[in-house]
Amino acid sequence: MSTDKPILHHFDQSPFAEKIRLVFGFKQLTWNSVRVSRILPRPDLMPLTGGYRRTPVMQIGADIYCDTQIMIRELEARFPAPTLLPHGNSGLPYALAMWSDRVFFQNTVNLVFGTNADKIPQEFIEDRSQLRGARFDTAAMKAAIPQMQDQFRAHVDWIEAQLGDGRAWLLGERSLADIGAYMNIWYMRTNLTDADKMLAPFPRTLAWESRVRAIGHGTRTEISSADAIDIAAKARPQTPTQADPADANGRKPGDRVSVAPDDYGKIEVSGEIVSSSAQHIAIRRHDERAGELVVHFPRAGFVVKPS
Ligand SMILES: N[C@@H](CCC(=O)N[C@@H](CS)C(=O)NCC(=O)O)C(=O)O
């Protein structure tokens, strides 16, 4: 089995995974899919990530990518054409993802969970409460539906306004910005029965939604989680050592650190720095089953501490 084909560890209902599936489609890639359960335990994923438990996770051989921001950066570097960052738009689409992944997404997710509050399985509520370190409060989400509808409409209205001059894509040409914003529309549409009604006042957004959906997912093949561990065990990490002379904290290859998301699900992954920059940190760790691995994280939205 090929070791340099991207493997996505994901579940079909995951909006962040949908973003990466669309990136695969955008770049017309052939990729392997490993389905993970929506709740813990994920006994074949933890050996690869060292504890990071959010979805999705991308694997290329013995290199593991946590968070869609770093996955996109890696996919753009390995498969530069067609680019997700056209016409010199190389910074703003990532910055815009902080809007689509955080503010807009929090709003969408609260709307979805609030509306479907009575259908959420108890195991899911317990799992996500543990992840957040706070009660997953479906009653509060239900009570907030009117506010969430207002907020959601305001975000969609920005998409509609951006498409207002008749352009097909948010930045003029197809880009990462389309995929990030679309994730929220996709998530809302796949979970809310009145999606059509909510989007009816936004005809340009509806037409754009169809265009983004048509990008597709590339060519997907299912493999097992055991196969994925086997691929990691047989591969060697491909990340060369790279120091960051401008690191504000003097970190360097060989230093032991822990890395964790800064918002919730703050589970630390520990290892030894192999490579870092303003936008990435890659740490080496060892697992009994998967062997030597390098785990990659973005810097924006992550906390790095000595360990
Ligand atoms: N910033 C992360 C967010 C990922 C995220 O929050 N994913 C959700 C599922 S769509 C999640 O991890 N939920 C908890 C879990 O699956 O364990 C990214 O861009 O990958």
The ligand as a Gaussian input file, in Angstrom:
#p B3LYP/6-31G(d) Opt

LIG

0 1
 N       -9.557000      23.581000      14.569000
 C       -9.876000      22.207000      14.282000
 C      -11.339000      21.941000      14.610000
 C      -11.760000      20.501000      14.421000
 C      -13.020000      20.169000      15.184000
 O      -13.450000      20.897000      16.099000
 N      -13.630000      19.045000      14.838000
 C      -14.759000      18.551000      15.585000
 C      -15.529000      17.557000      14.717000
 S      -16.054000      18.248000      13.218000
 C      -14.244000      17.745000      16.745000
 O      -13.090000      17.444000      16.808000
 N      -15.050000      17.307000      17.660000
 C      -14.572000      16.460000      18.711000
 C      -14.103000      15.115000      18.259000
 O      -14.439000      14.681000      17.135000
 O      -13.428000      14.454000      19.038000
 C       -9.545000      21.924000      12.820000
 O       -9.477000      22.860000      12.006000
 O       -9.261000      20.754000      12.488000

